[in-house]
Amino acid sequence: MNSAIGDVVDNEAKWKRVEADLIAAIEGRLRVEDLVAKCHPPAYLTGSREKPKRPNKVEFDNEVSDRYTVIDIFANDKVGLLYEITRTLKELGLYIAVSSKISTKVDQAADVFYVSDIFAQKITAPEKIDLIRKTLLERLE
C-alpha cells in the first residue's frame, strides 16, 4: 500500500529498505542516480488530468543573509527534482549551508537554498549568477 502525501510511513520493511539503500549509497556500493531512476512517480504527478505547467523560475537574493546567497527555485515537481537541483549546485562549485527550505504544494516545488562558493563567499558576480540560473533552468526541464 502506498502512503498518501503527508502520511507517516510506518511500514517497517519499507524503512529497512530505505536504511539499507542509504548505507549502500554512503559506502559507495550504490549510486544515488540508480535509486532515483528506479523510483516511481507518486499518483499526484501521474494523474490522468493534465496539470497546468508554470514556467520554472530561479531567483537570487544577496540581501537577506550576511553570509550566504539565497537561491529560490520554483519548479514543476517530478521524481528526482531535489536530487537534480542539489547535484547541479554541487557541480557548479556551490556549497549548501545548513539552512535550506524544501516545500512542495500539489505539483509545484518551492525550494530555498543558502549557498556560498568554495571560499565561503556569497555569489555576487553577475556572470556567475547568470550561469547558475541558466544551468539550473536547463536541468529542470
C-alpha positions as CSV (number, residue, x, y, z in Angstrom):
1,M,0.0,0.0,0.0
2,N,1.4,3.4,-0.9
3,S,1.3,6.2,1.5
4,A,-0.6,9.4,0.7
5,I,1.4,12.7,0.7
6,G,1.9,13.8,4.3
7,D,1.1,10.4,5.8
8,V,3.5,8.8,8.2
9,V,5.3,5.8,6.7
10,D,5.1,3.1,9.4
11,N,5.9,0.1,7.2
12,E,8.9,-1.5,8.9
13,A,10.0,-3.4,5.8
14,K,10.0,-0.2,3.8
15,W,12.1,1.6,6.4
16,K,14.6,-1.3,6.4
17,R,14.9,-1.0,2.6
18,V,15.5,2.8,2.9
19,E,18.1,2.2,5.6
20,A,19.9,-0.4,3.5
21,D,19.9,1.8,0.4
22,L,21.2,4.8,2.4
23,I,24.0,2.7,3.9
24,A,24.9,1.3,0.5
25,A,24.9,4.8,-1.0
26,I,27.1,6.2,1.8
27,E,29.5,3.3,1.4
28,G,29.7,3.8,-2.4
29,R,28.1,0.4,-3.2
30,L,25.0,2.0,-4.7
31,R,24.7,5.1,-6.9
32,V,22.1,7.7,-6.0
33,E,21.4,8.2,-9.7
34,D,20.3,4.5,-9.9
35,L,18.0,4.9,-6.9
36,V,16.3,8.0,-8.4
37,A,16.0,6.2,-11.8
38,K,14.0,3.3,-10.3
39,C,11.6,5.5,-8.3
40,H,8.0,5.6,-9.5
41,P,6.3,8.9,-9.5
42,P,3.6,9.5,-6.9
43,A,0.0,9.4,-8.2
44,Y,-0.4,13.2,-8.0
45,L,2.3,13.5,-10.6
46,T,0.9,10.9,-13.0
47,G,-2.9,11.6,-12.8
48,S,-4.9,11.5,-15.9
49,R,-5.8,15.1,-15.7
50,E,-3.4,17.4,-17.4
51,K,-1.9,19.8,-14.8
52,P,-1.1,23.4,-15.8
53,K,2.7,23.8,-16.1
54,R,4.1,27.0,-14.8
55,P,7.5,28.2,-16.0
56,N,10.4,27.2,-13.8
57,K,12.0,30.2,-12.1
58,V,15.3,30.8,-10.3
59,E,15.8,33.9,-8.2
60,F,18.8,35.2,-6.2
61,D,19.0,37.3,-3.1
62,N,22.2,38.6,-1.6
63,E,20.5,40.9,0.9
64,V,18.6,38.6,3.2
65,S,21.7,36.9,4.6
66,D,25.0,38.3,5.7
67,R,26.9,35.1,4.8
68,Y,25.1,33.4,2.0
69,T,23.5,33.9,-1.3
70,V,19.9,32.7,-1.2
71,I,18.6,30.9,-4.2
72,D,14.8,30.4,-4.6
73,I,13.8,27.7,-7.1
74,F,10.2,27.4,-8.2
75,A,9.7,24.3,-10.4
76,N,7.2,21.7,-11.6
77,D,7.6,18.8,-9.3
78,K,9.0,15.5,-10.6
79,V,10.7,12.4,-9.2
80,G,14.4,13.3,-8.5
81,L,13.8,17.1,-8.6
82,L,15.6,17.8,-5.3
83,Y,18.4,15.4,-6.3
84,E,18.9,17.2,-9.7
85,I,18.9,20.6,-8.0
86,T,21.5,19.7,-5.3
87,R,23.7,17.8,-7.8
88,T,23.7,20.8,-10.1
89,L,24.6,23.2,-7.3
90,K,27.5,20.9,-6.3
91,E,28.7,20.6,-10.0
92,L,28.7,24.4,-10.1
93,G,31.0,24.6,-7.1
94,L,28.5,25.8,-4.6
95,Y,28.2,24.7,-1.0
96,I,24.8,24.4,0.5
97,A,24.6,25.9,4.0
98,V,23.0,24.2,7.0
99,S,19.7,26.0,6.3
100,S,17.6,25.2,3.3
101,K,13.9,25.0,2.9
102,I,12.2,22.4,0.8
103,S,8.4,22.5,0.1
104,T,6.0,21.1,-2.4
105,K,2.4,22.0,-2.9
106,V,0.5,19.7,-5.2
107,D,2.7,19.7,-8.2
108,Q,4.8,22.8,-7.6
109,A,8.1,22.8,-5.6
110,A,9.4,25.9,-4.0
111,D,12.9,25.3,-2.6
112,V,15.3,27.7,-0.9
113,F,19.0,27.1,-0.7
114,Y,21.5,29.2,1.2
115,V,24.8,28.8,-0.7
116,S,28.4,30.0,-0.8
117,D,31.4,29.4,-3.1
118,I,34.5,27.4,-2.2
119,F,35.9,30.4,-0.3
120,A,32.7,30.7,1.8
121,Q,31.7,33.9,0.0
122,K,28.4,35.0,-1.5
123,I,27.9,34.6,-5.2
124,T,28.0,38.2,-6.5
125,A,29.5,38.2,-10.0
126,P,26.6,38.7,-12.5
127,E,28.1,36.3,-15.0
128,K,28.3,33.5,-12.3
129,I,24.7,34.2,-11.2
130,D,23.6,34.0,-14.9
131,L,25.5,30.7,-15.3
132,I,23.9,29.2,-12.2
133,R,20.4,30.4,-13.3
134,K,20.8,29.1,-16.9
135,T,22.2,25.7,-15.8
136,L,19.5,25.1,-13.2
137,L,16.7,26.1,-15.6
138,E,18.2,23.7,-18.3
139,R,18.3,20.8,-15.8
140,L,14.8,21.5,-14.5
141,E,13.2,21.0,-17.9
